[in-house]
Amino acid sequence: MLRLQEGSRPTVPFPVNNTIRLACSDCSLREHCQPPDLSAADLARIEATISSSRRVARGSALFHAGETFDALYAIKSGFFKTTLTTADGRQQITGFHMGGDVVGLHGIGAGHYINDAIALEDSLACRMPYARIQEVAQQVPALQAHLHRIMSRQIASQHGVMLLLGNMRAEERVAAFLLNLLQRLDARGYSNTELQLRMTREEIGSYLGLKLETVSRIFSRFAADELIEVSNRHVRVLDMDALQARVHLPGCEPQA
């Protein structure tokens, strides 16, 4: 049975950009955004860097491109897309981010956020002021090392996307995208064969450099070949080996 995914939409009205306080020690995704095996004292120091946990309603922005960078955000629940606006006014999706991911890292070097982070569903993100992170990292060296690992993974992800867009056929791109999402959900304790797509097929196309019609045609082809079963945005993999075989370039599945 498919486990209810982190970020499933609540049944009660969701306040827009409301802030609350949450404890890291109670978070099931702590291992994804914090160093492992922390002492109680070090965990308390890191927890103190979180100024608030911010509710972001579907369609609202966590931050906008051009805003002064002052904090990183660890996604506690929900799903975000990051987007850039091209010179001719078009929006290009640069990534999809789920619970446990840290967003805003590009702002460390630029001094401002370089993209928009938009909630694809009602979400919750923990705000970590960067100046405070730097102070605590001097007391907890494992925090600095963990941030370096996160940034390294993001660089590797970007290289993966470049390979995906430059060398893969359309069918390979969609297969790699689905496999990557499943891999990331599996790492968080969810099903590795089923998922509820939080993004539209048009948004998938924007990320993969494909037209909406192409993405829809490939989903239909995968379903006809009995690789997957699709019901609206729910996808269930029927033949994992066959789906993996559609990706002919090993090791190039990017982080979405």
Secondary structure, DSSP 8 states (H G I E B T S, - for coil): -----TT---SS---TT-EE---GGG-TTHHHHS-SS--HHHHHHHHTT--EEEEE-TT-EEE-TTSB--EEEEEEESEEEEEEE-TTS-EEEEEEEETT-EE-TTHHHHSB--SEEEESSSEEEEEEEHHHHHHHHHH-HHHHHHHHHHHHHHHHHHHHHHHHHHH--HHHHHHHHHHHHHHHHHHTTS-SSEEE--S-HHHHHHHHT--HHHHHHHHHHHHHTTSEEEETTEEEES-HHHHHHT--STT-----
